Amino acid sequence: MALHIMKIHAFTLRDLWKTIIPRLGVGSPPMVPAWPPDAFALTAHALRHAGAYIGVLSNWPPPVESGKEWADHCEAVAKKWRGVVVKSSSLPKEVQSCWGRISAGLDQPLADLSDSLNSEPARAMLELMAYADQACLPLAAERVPGASFDPISFVFARKAFEQMQRKNATKSLCREIDVSRLRVLPKARVPQRGLTIRSLSLYVGLCKGAEIETTFIDHQSYPEAPAINILLLPWPLRVRPAQFRQTRQLTNEMATISDEFGFFTYESAQAGKGFEDGLEDLLEEAAKECGPVNMVVLPELALSSKEVDSVRNLLNSWGAL
């Protein structure tokens, strides 16, 4: 019997990226994504996969006189990139330079990128990720103190939010990347502890394709105030012993738990239409006492999932959460 030896090769950056944007698997070199969120997704995903981003603490930014000089340079490149998106002109030379350095390492083993930021492709990816994130600054205009934006930035932001609306329930800023693979979303805050890939961006963040369902609430509909009013609602008013019953453990989640332990489940009673009427009365009385209610808090499992949706709609009509 003849023995056939198959040639194998190490997992490369091209192998990783072609699962995200298939066209990157062919061509030498492939074209750089012109839309900043797409470029952000590719670079953040690769840096996270290789773990190379941890080198940012000791080997970043590129040689400059000061951190402010790098920040100013990054914003200058990002501003040109936003202009490209609006005017359909050529990409900034800094973006093209980064992509050229990355393309030179497309077929190198991805493990080579894990050596902190000592490899040129890894450094170029972090640089390109920074430009792409900064290009998305207009998406966070309302939380940047003293920020003022030119018409091109406003057009860029409009195009970005229109892109998200086209994705319906599974929203994403990406154009070339399907939401089942990766998503990029506007970012509200930077993690305060630890170091992850999310620590390295200010304005957008990378999410797994089906990680979360995104819902946006316009905070401008809630007037700014130095305090918020919270209504604590003790519901249900009565809990009956019959609502609790013994149940078996879930074999697929609790297989390692000893048989000595018992388990129970709880069945909430239907709140009924009268609950919503009573809630509106409470909101009116609370408003008389201390002003409009900003938030209502109920005990866990007080309402069924169907009732939660109905109550949420009621609270939205009152401008409360």
PyMOL commands that set and color helices and strands:
alter all, ss='L'
color gray80, all
select helices_A, chain A and resi 13-18+22-25+36-50+52-57+67-87+93-103+110-114+120-135+137-143+151-166+197-200+219-221+241-243+273-290+305-317
alter helices_A, ss='H'
color red, helices_A
select strands_A, chain A and resi 182-186+204-208+230-232+244-247+263-266+295-297
alter strands_A, ss='S'
color yellow, strands_A
deselect
rebuild
show_as cartoon
